[in-house]
Structure formats: structure tokens, C-alpha cells
Amino acid sequence: MTTMKHAHPFSDAAATSATETGGFFDKALGLLSSVKRRWSEETEIRQAVAELEQLDDRALRDIGLNRYDLEDSVRKHHEH
């Protein structure tokens, strides 16, 4: 007499599917986190540029900047 095995709802196939779903949510959460971090960085950069734009040309020269390169200078500094 042979014995039949019954498939359990959490068989290997179901476990694999759950793992893939968890992986999807982990990746989605990581993507959202990355977007939030980048958004925050962009906000900081825009605020810094706006503050520097309030300085006159002499004050900018004193700190080694010129008006035309403000955003590039802030972005370069922010990378480090």
C-alpha cells in the first residue's frame, strides 16, 4: 500500500512565492528610501544655493565663489 503525501499550503512553492514577495517589498522599500534621501539632498542643495545667492559679489569672491558657479560648487561640496 502506498501513502499519498498531501500538499501543505506552505509547501516549498508557497514559501518560494512568499520569499519573492518579501524580496519585492524589500526592493520597493529600498527604492522609496533612496528617493526620499535624494529628495532631501536636493532640498539641501537648493537651500544652500538660495542662501549663497543672497550674498553680494564681493562676499562671494571672499569665500572663493562666483555667482555663475554657485550650484556646481554646492553640488561638488555636497558630494564629499
WORAPE-V55499 format. One record per backbone hydrogen bond with DSSP energy under -0.5 kcal/mol. NH is the residue of the N-H (numbers start at 1). CO is the residue of the C=O. If there is no record, write none. Layout:
# WORAPE-V55499
nh:NH co:CO
nh:NH co:CO
This chain:
# WORAPE-V55499
nh:11 co:8
nh:15 co:11
nh:16 co:12
nh:17 co:13
nh:18 co:14
nh:19 co:15
nh:20 co:16
nh:21 co:17
nh:22 co:18
nh:23 co:19
nh:24 co:20
nh:25 co:21
nh:26 co:22
nh:27 co:23
nh:28 co:24
nh:29 co:25
nh:30 co:26
nh:31 co:27
nh:32 co:28
nh:33 co:29
nh:34 co:30
nh:35 co:31
nh:36 co:32
nh:37 co:33
nh:38 co:34
nh:39 co:35
nh:40 co:36
nh:41 co:37
nh:42 co:38
nh:43 co:39
nh:44 co:40
nh:45 co:41
nh:46 co:42
nh:47 co:43
nh:48 co:44
nh:49 co:45
nh:50 co:46
nh:51 co:47
nh:52 co:48
nh:53 co:49
nh:54 co:50
nh:54 co:51
nh:55 co:52
nh:60 co:56
nh:61 co:57
nh:62 co:58
nh:63 co:59
nh:63 co:60
nh:64 co:61
nh:65 co:60
nh:69 co:66
nh:70 co:67
nh:73 co:69
nh:74 co:70
nh:75 co:71
nh:76 co:72
nh:77 co:73
nh:78 co:74
nh:79 co:75
nh:80 co:76
nh:80 co:77
